[in-house]
């Protein structure tokens, strides 16, 4: 489990491509790899990956075909940055919201609005996932726990404070960029349960 509080931004230093498979190596920020072990889970832009090798602050991960299909990790190149969060432990403070590290889709950055002390980003979500969005509900964007500010058709926006822009990759995002999306698991479970009940009753 993850909390959506990014602990550091890593840099991709090596990429190995094979058929429907990719291995990349990420340089972790100083101290973040301390105590990390092979097999441990680390969130990359909100996607849970397992550690396959550790060499100092350089950590290797394998990306399978489903990860490459659903997430933006397959588009990463050497020098690109990723949001990193190590798996939460029992007793850790949950500063964001509970996240599984299972990316449901990608969303495109369509618009941003600048203000003196914050930035509002608008993303377009695929139609089939719009039903999971609620104003003031939680959403994971590239592994960051955020609150939905407003909804507009199939779009949603989030408001970012300077700290978020400085400590995560969202400060680097440009129009047209794709971000990984994780819907709040509790919201998804409630919506899908209600849909099943209503369908069973023949009301939808």
RODO-2510 file (C-alpha; in nm, 4 decimals, decimal comma):
residues 204
     n   res          X          Y          Z
     1     x     0,0000     0,0000     0,0000
     2     x     0,1043     0,3591    -0,0643
     3     x    -0,0131     0,6937     0,0673
     4     x     0,0297     0,9212    -0,2342
     5     x     0,2932     1,1310    -0,0589
     6     x     0,5908     1,1409    -0,2958
     7     x     0,9150     1,0815    -0,1048
     8     x     1,1512     1,1834    -0,3801
     9     x     1,2069     1,2244    -0,7523
    10     x     1,4337     0,9708    -0,9194
    11     x     1,6186     0,9904    -1,2507
    12     x     1,6117     0,7146    -1,5126
    13     x     1,9746     0,6269    -1,5860
    14     x     1,9418     0,3080    -1,7949
    15     x     1,6720     0,1569    -2,0159
    16     x     1,6834    -0,1951    -2,1649
    17     x     1,4157    -0,2779    -2,4241
    18     x     1,3020    -0,6293    -2,5142
    19     x     0,9870    -0,7712    -2,6740
    20     x     0,6901    -0,6534    -2,4622
    21     x     0,9301    -0,6065    -2,1741
    22     x     1,1457    -0,3294    -2,0395
    23     x     1,3984    -0,2974    -1,7599
    24     x     1,4964     0,0406    -1,6259
    25     x     1,7358     0,1609    -1,3606
    26     x     1,6511     0,4627    -1,1479
    27     x     1,8936     0,6724    -0,9457
    28     x     1,7245     0,7327    -0,6107
    29     x     1,7602     1,0574    -0,4145
    30     x     2,0218     1,0471    -0,1391
    31     x     1,9196     0,8210     0,1472
    32     x     1,5972     0,6938    -0,0093
    33     x     1,7396     0,3513    -0,0988
    34     x     1,8633     0,2927     0,2565
    35     x     1,7284    -0,0391     0,3877
    36     x     1,5650    -0,1198     0,0533
    37     x     1,5690    -0,4890    -0,0366
    38     x     1,5194    -0,6939    -0,3523
    39     x     1,1509    -0,7721    -0,3969
    40     x     1,0331    -0,4593    -0,2164
    41     x     0,7557    -0,2509    -0,3723
    42     x     0,8202     0,1036    -0,4927
    43     x     0,5690     0,3329    -0,6596
    44     x     0,6869     0,4883    -0,9888
    45     x     0,4522     0,7646    -1,1016
    46     x     0,1862     0,5783    -0,9050
    47     x     0,2610     0,2333    -1,0502
    48     x     0,3741    -0,0365    -0,8072
    49     x     0,6969    -0,2060    -0,9224
    50     x     0,9185    -0,4642    -0,7534
    51     x     1,2894    -0,4077    -0,6935
    52     x     1,5001    -0,6555    -0,8923
    53     x     1,8506    -0,5273    -0,8164
    54     x     2,0189    -0,2674    -0,5961
    55     x     2,3601    -0,1129    -0,6592
    56     x     2,4069     0,1734    -0,4177
    57     x     2,1490     0,4372    -0,5040
    58     x     2,0759     0,2766    -0,8421
    59     x     1,7751     0,0465    -0,8339
    60     x     1,6477    -0,1810    -1,1133
    61     x     1,2874    -0,2644    -1,1997
    62     x     1,1188    -0,4872    -1,4609
    63     x     0,8155    -0,3621    -1,6554
    64     x     0,5820    -0,6217    -1,8067
    65     x     0,3487    -0,5774    -2,1058
    66     x     0,0443    -0,4706    -1,8988
    67     x     0,2470    -0,2033    -1,7220
    68     x     0,3755    -0,0767    -2,0562
    69     x     0,0203    -0,0724    -2,1977
    70     x    -0,1551     0,1035    -1,9103
    71     x     0,1031     0,3488    -1,7777
    72     x     0,3374     0,6236    -1,8948
    73     x     0,6459     0,4315    -1,7784
    74     x     0,7064     0,2795    -2,1203
    75     x     0,7606     0,6290    -2,2618
    76     x     1,0390     0,7158    -2,0176
    77     x     1,3857     0,7821    -2,1552
    78     x     1,7254     0,8168    -1,9910
    79     x     1,7310     1,1447    -1,7998
    80     x     1,3568     1,1542    -1,7344
    81     x     1,2256     1,1937    -1,3804
    82     x     0,9790     0,9760    -1,1881
    83     x     0,7885     1,0273    -0,8639
    84     x     0,8965     0,7691    -0,6065
    85     x     0,7312     0,6378    -0,2928
    86     x     0,8321     0,3317    -0,0939
    87     x     0,5590     0,1039     0,0376
    88     x     0,3895     0,2214     0,3569
    89     x     0,4531     0,0293     0,6776
    90     x     0,2122    -0,0418     0,9614
    91     x     0,2136     0,2572     1,1922
    92     x     0,3202     0,5067     0,9233
    93     x     0,1290     0,8323     0,9058
    94     x    -0,1163     0,8364     0,6133
    95     x    -0,0713     1,1921     0,4931
    96     x    -0,2528     1,1414     0,1632
    97     x    -0,5018     0,8594     0,1038
    98     x    -0,4681     0,4811     0,0745
    99     x    -0,3415     0,3885    -0,2717
   100     x    -0,2743     0,0444    -0,4193
   101     x    -0,0237     0,1378    -0,6881
   102     x    -0,2583    -0,0042    -0,9551
   103     x    -0,2904     0,2470    -1,2374
   104     x    -0,6340     0,2353    -1,4014
   105     x    -0,5584     0,4543    -1,7044
   106     x    -0,3744     0,7618    -1,8291
   107     x    -0,5073     1,1148    -1,8638
   108     x    -0,3835     1,3955    -2,0867
   109     x    -0,2952     1,7398    -1,9507
   110     x    -0,5271     1,9715    -2,1459
   111     x    -0,4980     2,3058    -1,9708
   112     x    -0,3313     2,4821    -1,6827
   113     x    -0,4151     2,8018    -1,5008
   114     x    -0,1407     2,9947    -1,3243
   115     x    -0,1951     3,1939    -1,0056
   116     x     0,0615     3,3723    -0,7830
   117     x     0,0910     3,0837    -0,5345
   118     x    -0,0583     2,7811    -0,7051
   119     x    -0,1327     2,6130    -1,0367
   120     x    -0,4535     2,4475    -1,1552
   121     x    -0,4181     2,1560    -1,3974
   122     x    -0,7022     2,0183    -1,6105
   123     x    -0,6903     1,6567    -1,7275
   124     x    -0,9126     1,4643    -1,9703
   125     x    -1,0136     1,1188    -1,8473
   126     x    -1,1376     0,8327    -2,0696
   127     x    -1,5203     0,8197    -2,0694
   128     x    -1,5464     0,4801    -1,8982
   129     x    -1,3773     0,6118    -1,5827
   130     x    -1,5554     0,9460    -1,5454
   131     x    -1,8243     0,7894    -1,3220
   132     x    -1,5648     0,7436    -1,0472
   133     x    -1,4951     1,1177    -1,0193
   134     x    -1,6541     1,3389    -0,7542
   135     x    -1,5771     1,6961    -0,6578
   136     x    -1,3548     1,6994    -0,3478
   137     x    -1,2915     1,3274    -0,3922
   138     x    -0,9459     1,1727    -0,3898
   139     x    -0,7481     1,0836    -0,7010
   140     x    -0,3924     0,9658    -0,7653
   141     x    -0,2059     1,1578    -1,0381
   142     x     0,1397     1,0153    -1,1184
   143     x     0,1429     0,8723    -0,7659
   144     x     0,0437     1,1959    -0,5923
   145     x    -0,2595     1,2010    -0,3644
   146     x    -0,4709     1,4970    -0,4760
   147     x    -0,8208     1,6332    -0,4263
   148     x    -1,0438     1,6870    -0,7296
   149     x    -1,1156     2,0596    -0,7447
   150     x    -1,3881     2,0620    -1,0089
   151     x    -1,5461     1,8544    -1,2842
   152     x    -1,6290     1,9670    -1,6355
   153     x    -1,7712     1,6979    -1,8593
   154     x    -1,5021     1,4326    -1,8900
   155     x    -1,2395     1,6611    -1,7386
   156     x    -1,1244     1,7192    -1,3842
   157     x    -0,8842     1,9648    -1,2263
   158     x    -0,6466     1,9621    -0,9321
   159     x    -0,4893     2,2579    -0,7546
   160     x    -0,1196     2,2403    -0,6702
   161     x     0,0641     2,4348    -0,4022
   162     x     0,4283     2,5406    -0,4581
   163     x     0,5541     2,2508    -0,2415
   164     x     0,3896     1,9932    -0,4681
   165     x     0,5241     2,1634    -0,7792
   166     x     0,8746     2,1674    -0,6316
   167     x     0,8815     1,8118    -0,4874
   168     x     0,7160     1,6205    -0,7742
   169     x     0,7270     1,5897    -1,1509
   170     x     0,3979     1,7782    -1,1952
   171     x     0,5984     2,0991    -1,1983
   172     x     0,7626     1,9759    -1,5215
   173     x     0,4464     1,8642    -1,7021
   174     x     0,3574     2,0329    -2,0316
   175     x     0,0334     2,0445    -2,2299
   176     x    -0,0312     1,7111    -2,3987
   177     x     0,1689     1,5104    -2,1450
   178     x     0,0125     1,1907    -2,0131
   179     x    -0,0092     1,1110    -1,6428
   180     x    -0,0958     0,7890    -1,4621
   181     x    -0,4321     0,7840    -1,2858
   182     x    -0,5411     0,5772    -0,9876
   183     x    -0,9023     0,6144    -0,8813
   184     x    -0,9668     0,6144    -0,5068
   185     x    -1,0238     0,2395    -0,4366
   186     x    -1,3041     0,3048    -0,1888
   187     x    -1,4904     0,5286    -0,4325
   188     x    -1,4506     0,2721    -0,7100
   189     x    -1,5796    -0,0085    -0,4877
   190     x    -1,8852     0,1934    -0,3803
   191     x    -1,9746     0,3008    -0,7345
   192     x    -1,9380    -0,0497    -0,8779
   193     x    -2,1382    -0,2033    -0,5911
   194     x    -2,4238     0,0449    -0,6410
   195     x    -2,4181    -0,0224    -1,0160
   196     x    -2,4459    -0,3996    -0,9583
   197     x    -2,7339    -0,3582    -0,7121
   198     x    -2,9214    -0,1222    -0,9439
   199     x    -2,8664    -0,3567    -1,2408
   200     x    -2,9965    -0,6532    -1,0369
   201     x    -3,3083    -0,4543    -0,9568
   202     x    -3,3519    -0,3629    -1,3210
   203     x    -3,3323     0,0098    -1,2511
   204     x    -3,0411     0,0827    -1,4865
***
